[in-house]
């Protein structure tokens, strides 16, 4: 998947617009600290993330899958997961959806 400058600009603006204390920010931070060491295509990563959006209650399984993509569960990943403060996956993801709807770009 090749990204152009406009896509980068859009993504940067999106990230800047997200309140740092939001569940969305916590989820994205978790994504940023995970590493993919094995060769995965952008299409495969899109599939994994799309599956979460289709089945938000699978968040606990999804986080474990993403953390394991590099076959190493790092302390940074565990810390980011803990900072998400997930007590109810459905509720957490419902808040993420609400936060997305409230963003104004």
KAMO-V476089 format. One record per run of one state. SS is the DSSP state (@ for helix, = for strand, . for the rest). FROM is the first residue (numbers start at 1). LEN is the number of residues. If there is no record, write none. Layout:
ss:SS from:FROM len:LEN
ss:SS from:FROM len:LEN
This chain:
ss:. from:1 len:4
ss:@ from:5 len:13
ss:. from:18 len:5
ss:@ from:23 len:11
ss:. from:34 len:8
ss:@ from:42 len:13
ss:. from:55 len:1
ss:@ from:56 len:15
ss:. from:71 len:4
ss:@ from:75 len:9
ss:. from:84 len:5
ss:@ from:89 len:14
ss:. from:103 len:3
